[in-house]
Amino acid sequence: MSDFNIHYIAKLARIALSPDEEQRLGAQLGHILGYIEKLKSADVTHVEPTAHAFPLVNVTRPDVVESSMTNAEALRNAPAHAGGLFVVPKILD
Amino acid sequence: MLHRLTISELTRRIARRECSAVEALDACLAQIDRVDGQIKAFLSVDRDDARAQAVAADKEVAAGGSAVGKPLLGVPIALKDVLAHKGQPLNCGSRILGKFVSPYDATVVTQLKDAGAVVFGRLNMDEFAMGSSTENSAFQTTLNPWDTTRIPGGSSGGCAASVSAGECFASIGSDTGGSIRQPAALCGCVGVKPTYGRVSRFGLVAFASSLDQIGPFTRDVRDAALLTQVLSGYDRRDSTSIPQAVPSYVGSLTGDLRGMKIGLVKEFMVGGLDPEVDAAVTAAVRQIQSLGAEVVEVSLPHSEYAVATYYIIATAEASSNLARFDGIRYGARVDGADPMELNSRTRGAGLGPEVKRRIILGTYVLSSGYYDAYYLRAQKVRTLIRNDFLKAFEKVDAIVSPTTPTAAFKVGEKAADPLQMYLSDIFTISCNLSGICGMSVPCGFTASPKLPIGLQILGKPFGEETMFRLAHAYEQSTPWHREWCPQSNLANAS
């Protein structure tokens, strides 16, 4: 897996890694990807993909308003909140 | 020895007023005090909440509440730390959830409470159900009650260890690639992964949504059938739950295997299997034959691809599902200059190495340029694996195999080599990829040290009745499920 760039993929995954972690995880993932290469020998010509073992289509319910969590309940586990909203760092200057 | 009863025995005693729900709970709590310092199955127990439920159950018994309307009235049942229980902590064995408290009950918790159960405790697990030993828990490693130098299996290791150590009468876990069946086998109890869609996943923190299924750990097959019956059924809050009537699983336990056809998988009879596991499973197959079932060979030609397929599909789904742990709406947070830095730092600090490995692998197999080569190809191989099973089930009613290639391994033995750990799931993984049902029942012990061995029974989609009938007939004709781990193992509990 010469083209597996752990630094780039970790950034896509939004996970900050220390240089030491990058080195260790990168080596382990290279090993695992080597094993996964095995799949290339399976003949999948004309085979449809399976996303779910029992695909159900168009699962709908009547569009009726129901009670849900209160604002206070929804914010109860938030690391930071104010004025009934989640607090995040500034996005725009 | 109240804490050693099966659910059937306990509910009979409670109905006859020979013991109370409070006494049953106290027996569990006393056993937890005696052994959990050593076993480390529980992350926490809210004793006051549990006692309030037990007192309420006793009031219902006094008012004439019967086992018919409430089949679990007064039975203490513990939960894996991945299921939402209103007002209780939920951590998934991870630091990233911080001091999270569940705002609602999972559907299975509602079902247990409606059936009269006393739902209590948070059981240890590999972080986000990723692992086969509980060594990936951010909090503690649970130990095997049969040998405390060994792992209990995983990811639902706390569920299996607690039932086998007599700390609860049953527990509820989740199985994505073997996380119920493997620890059940290694700790010597019964574990069931129902058919995909049979049990609602509402309130189960998702790992891989197309593979996850909730199921019970019990001391015998009758209890497993009863609990699966309570947990099964359509739930409009889970759009993958299947609207199909739930038959009487307990009613299917006839003890009669005449006319039943059992498959042995040709591809599973290859190297790598521990000789004692092989001997125990071979003896179990002979026993099943002697009970009147016919045994034939079946082929699952794409089995060799199952582990690779699983580690693409499960990690891809996990990378998407675990994106919700972003440090913004709940859980722990590490601040950053902007939201992206906050996300990355929070996840870097809050997630353990195995979860990071799998999210990164899943992100890679879904990333632009690699999707077709990995994810789409794996989904196609999944079709081949599933078709193999459907074809085999045209010939047989159930398939039997070892649950695991070896008995419980030592703490630390596979911790440094993730791929070796993944390969220990070789017999359990294809069941989840195919969406069929499966379970593990005790089928013997290794000689020295004495460690449990599990027999895996795989059934057709919605074939739970046949699976339970086979498991029950086998169990009732063997002594394994009546054996207890030596108390001397637990004697030096702190």
Contacts between the chains, C-beta under 8 A, distances in Angstrom:
chain1	res1	chain2	res2	distance
A	4	B	364	6.7
A	6	B	360	7.0
A	9	B	360	5.3
A	9	B	363	5.4
A	9	B	364	4.9
A	9	B	367	6.8
A	10	B	356	8.0
A	10	B	360	5.8
A	11	B	344	7.6
A	12	B	363	5.2
A	12	B	367	6.4
A	13	B	319	6.4
A	13	B	347	7.8
A	13	B	359	5.1
A	13	B	360	5.4
A	13	B	363	4.2
A	14	B	323	7.6
A	14	B	326	7.4
A	14	B	340	6.8
A	14	B	343	4.3
A	14	B	344	4.9
A	14	B	347	5.7
A	15	B	344	6.1
A	15	B	347	4.7
A	15	B	348	5.4
A	15	B	351	6.8
A	15	B	356	5.6
A	15	B	359	6.5
A	15	B	360	6.8
A	16	B	344	4.2
A	16	B	345	5.1
A	16	B	347	7.1
A	16	B	348	3.2
A	16	B	349	7.7
A	17	B	348	6.3
A	17	B	356	7.2
A	18	B	348	7.9
A	21	B	353	7.5
A	21	B	356	7.3
A	24	B	353	7.9
A	25	B	353	7.1
A	25	B	356	6.3
A	25	B	357	5.6
A	25	B	360	6.6
A	28	B	357	6.2
A	28	B	418	5.6
A	28	B	419	8.0
A	29	B	357	6.4
A	29	B	360	6.5
A	29	B	361	5.9
A	29	B	364	7.7
A	31	B	418	8.0
A	31	B	419	5.9
A	32	B	311	6.8
A	32	B	357	7.8
A	32	B	361	6.5
A	32	B	418	6.5
A	32	B	419	5.7
A	32	B	422	7.7
A	33	B	361	7.7
A	33	B	364	7.9
A	35	B	307	7.7
A	35	B	308	6.3
A	35	B	419	5.8
A	36	B	308	4.7
A	36	B	311	6.4
A	36	B	312	6.3
A	36	B	374	7.2
A	38	B	304	7.4
A	38	B	305	6.6
A	38	B	308	4.8
A	39	B	305	5.9
A	39	B	308	5.0
A	39	B	309	6.7
A	39	B	312	7.4
A	39	B	374	7.7
A	39	B	377	5.6
A	39	B	378	6.3
A	39	B	381	5.9
A	40	B	377	7.7
A	42	B	302	6.9
A	42	B	305	5.4
A	42	B	377	7.5
A	42	B	380	7.9
A	42	B	381	5.0
A	42	B	384	6.8
A	44	B	377	6.1
A	44	B	380	3.9
A	44	B	381	6.3
A	44	B	384	7.2
A	47	B	380	4.4
A	47	B	381	7.9
A	47	B	383	5.2
A	47	B	384	6.2
A	48	B	380	7.2
A	48	B	383	5.9
A	49	B	376	5.9
A	49	B	379	3.4
A	49	B	380	5.0
A	49	B	382	7.3
A	49	B	383	6.4
A	50	B	379	5.6
A	50	B	380	7.8
A	50	B	382	4.4
A	50	B	383	4.4
A	50	B	386	5.9
A	51	B	210	6.3
A	51	B	379	6.3
A	52	B	196	7.6
A	52	B	210	4.9
A	52	B	240	6.6
A	52	B	435	7.6
A	53	B	196	4.7
A	53	B	197	7.8
A	53	B	210	7.1
A	53	B	386	6.5
A	53	B	433	7.7
A	53	B	434	6.2
A	53	B	435	2.3
A	53	B	436	7.8
A	53	B	461	7.5
A	54	B	196	6.1
A	54	B	197	5.3
A	54	B	240	7.8
A	54	B	242	6.1
A	54	B	435	5.8
A	54	B	461	7.1
A	56	B	197	7.8
A	56	B	239	7.1
A	56	B	240	6.6
A	56	B	242	7.1
A	59	B	239	4.3
A	61	B	236	6.1
A	69	B	103	5.9
A	69	B	104	7.6
A	73	B	103	5.1
A	74	B	103	7.6
A	76	B	101	6.9
A	76	B	103	6.7
A	77	B	98	7.8
A	77	B	99	7.7
A	77	B	100	5.1
A	77	B	101	6.5
A	77	B	103	7.5
A	77	B	329	7.5
A	77	B	330	3.7
A	77	B	331	6.9
A	78	B	328	7.6
A	78	B	329	6.0
A	78	B	330	6.1
A	79	B	98	7.1
A	79	B	327	6.4
A	79	B	328	7.5
A	79	B	330	7.5
A	79	B	331	6.8
A	79	B	332	6.7
A	79	B	333	3.6
A	80	B	333	6.8
A	86	B	328	5.7
A	86	B	329	5.9
A	88	B	328	5.8
A	88	B	339	5.3
A	88	B	342	7.1
A	89	B	335	7.2
A	89	B	336	6.3
A	89	B	337	6.3
A	89	B	338	5.3
A	89	B	339	5.8
A	89	B	341	7.6
A	89	B	342	5.7
A	90	B	338	7.2
A	91	B	338	6.9
A	91	B	339	6.2
